[in-house]
Amino acid sequence: MPAGAVRVAPGAAAAERRDAGHRCADAFAALLRRSGALLATGAYYDWGYNAAGQLGDGSTVSSAVPVQVKLPAAVRQVSQGGGGAANGQTIAILADGSVWTWGNNSRGQLGNGGTADSRVPVRVSVPAGVTFVTVNSGGYACYAIDSSGRLWAWGGNQNGQLGTGSGTRIETSPVDVGLRLTQVSSTASNVAGLQQHASAGGPVPAA
């Protein structure tokens, strides 16, 4: 699984595990300045650096202890991106299929059509008829694979990291990259993906 991404194990959200009276995390994510934990119940907690609202708790006060991010449904998968002093955002897919982001948005990486940072989760502008099934966040950009395997990207494109072939430096909403992938992973400026193959003859194009 890509670094910075965590996912609830299948069926785990049906029961909350406890150890010595304390809640147990089902998965963790960690970056240079902040960390996160996803419980088996689908509750998600952040802690650490919070200058741009990266913790999603409505403040910009850093926290040395976990704070719960308030979301409208249980979290199914989550990815943290951007560990520097000037960036940092989180993207999550919820149990109801909606996609939410929070934190730094200087290059449109929250995917809500704007560039204002958000201290609380905001909904990603997922195109009509599209369902994202996996997400990943890099330094200033986010990526998603939909239910058909199509790759989408948004955020900073200064180094061509969105893969669209466009000279546009910022995309504030998801754009179709034109590839079909099964996995995607990203850093601040580089992206790698695992692509399906129809046969030994070559990759599957995005129809």
Steps between C-alpha positions, in 0.01 A plus 500: 500500500636850419677688780269738681190299412296288738197282446255321728521122467188347335221463753703656779273803531224277635671467836725715715803322637621584849823431683521557877197726478644722227398529137731326257601659171443289192762686295741793524642772275807708579679791333785727608285734711172318570337160534158339480320191623193329356299294746311185413179697560588736214586790735812690396743693722782743413779654706808715445553809283191710423597838352260464204232292668667168423343337806148574377373597846397856412814663641858579403640396836743209487419207727725256686205264551256349247194710410202349321409633158123551476367342182143415388570125472760240594835519321576212263837614365721803572829642372719780635721709273747783539723493805667840462444825687314653202274212399309202633156360429294187562249327271248238610238276342203445728276196536227679300738547205551874544852645496622770740820700545644749748814703564718697260345598167748747355510310169146367493590164652177481702311458171203717596541756223689758709840575648409599856635282781237316704518423872207259468419233242359624167347280233700430186328597175483147361356505145140383461471126446852433628579301815848515647612173659857582601683828567855622552650836594843638415673826583261742330272266306246222545414199289207259481410184313133457418289184485592446134875532571529848353758732663407854606732773629484855635716757677844633411640419156820703496708193415237322294411277796130487406591310183246678282747636246360847566701812574242602759686547828201446731186287472250567779264214410565140389605457136515179300862396444412255223641184658357195670688389811456263791729691738651848521768645729650849508764723657541877476588495129481140378221250445506125438214271406431134444319449170274219387586311182247357263761262362872473447450749215468810714317706760129561521416846360245725669199478273 
